[in-house]
Amino acid sequence: MVQHVLTLNAGSSSIKFALFEQEAELVERLRGEVDGLGTNAPRLAASEGDKAIADERLDAARAADHETALGAVLGLLQKTIGHTAIEAVGHRVVHGGIDFTQPIALDAASLDRLAKLTPMAPLHQPHNLAGIRAAQRAFPDAMQVACFDTAFHRAHPWVNDTYALPREFYDQGIRRYGFHGLSYEYVTGRLREIAPPEGQDRAVIMHLGNGASMCAIRDGRSVGSTMGLTTLDGLPMGTRCGELDPGVVLYLLQERHMNAEQITDLLYNRSGLKGLSGLSQDMRELEAAGTLEAAQAIDYFVFRIRRELGAMAAILSGFDAVVFCGGIGEHAWRIRERVCRDFEWLGIELDDARNRAGETVISTDRSRVRVLVIRTDEETVIARHTASLLARRATS
């Protein structure tokens, strides 16, 4: 019997979705996105493989929030595949805290526990949960499954998880979690397929996009991440600050008399590439801008990636592969070039022609470290976990 799995990745102003069929194996039928939720110009785009099946501007009322946007997705599904039953819906949930270390079938109690983690992921968690609640109403008979970005990192050594605070804070959950785990899980699997066995033992994966982080991988497992308790830490991002002296927050509180809400808005929404450039968080706009501020924002972004690459080398005692993924990592060849420049001492030798062409392997044939570009696919990872839980329930 063919079963259908829908995946939803709900962001602040978008819902990414994909439909999979499960019989002998899991097969993708279509995927797409509703973008611009809550604006005057929302859009619905979708494709079946390389074939576009939708690209339309929606009336603002059809994408005012996650629930109405999901209605537009349902309309597309019915138009494309008919009134097919959805047996399970898989969701990306950014923060799983201490307790959620693997995908789970959701219930009211688990949703309440996930809502309590919102302060640690205020840009993501509310929207993830809004997508879940909208899906529960749209598919009341379907299994709802949460897949966590933090789960991939839960095998970290203690020294990579803790802060130098009194121990009770660690026991209460104030620790380094790491994020982008669904992306890292997919890319790690693809690396096993692409690279020879001796090139898989120690890898650094860079997920570079509007959110950005780096992960040290040893034998397929995460052993270090640039992100911490929240999605603010580590690399500078589109609108997020990245690593910050905690004394800056104290100074803003005490001397600038800013309150928690104002500081949250500053660090999450007005910093990073957008704050440094005074222009945009979009790398394409920054590269084309030609202003000193835009150039300095890019310089800082590259500098921090290079600094963390050296730290990852220390964690892994060297590495065999470096992988770029995410919107910037996959498409911005100039960033990749600048990140890898003058790293021959670490074994990295970039092939300029391969890099500019966006090939999968962009290092030279003689480079000791393989440098790759792998397109990430969180939806496939969510679908696999969801189908696995669905199958488990069927046999229990």
Buried (B, 14 or more C-beta within 10 A) or exposed (E): EEBBBBBBBBBEBBBBBBBBBBEEEBEBBBBBBBBBBBEEEBBBBBEBEEEEBBEEEBEBEBBBEBBBBBBBBBEBBEEBBEEBEBBBBBBBBBBBBBEBBEBBBBEEEBBEEBEEBBEBBBBBBBBBBBBBBBBBEBBEEBBBBBBBBBBBBBEBEEEBBBEEEEEEEBEEEBBBBBBBBBBBBBBBBBBEEBBEEEBBBBBBBBBBBBBBBBBBBBEEEBBBBBBBBBBBBBBBBBBBBBBBEEEEBEEBBEEEEBEEEBBBBBBBBEBBBBBBBEBBBBBEEBBEBEEEEBBEBBEBBBEBBBEBBEBBBEBBEBBBBBBBBBBBBBBBBEBBBBBBEEBEEBBBBBBEEBBEEBEEBBBBEEBBBBBBBBBBBBBBBBBBBBBBBBEEEEEE
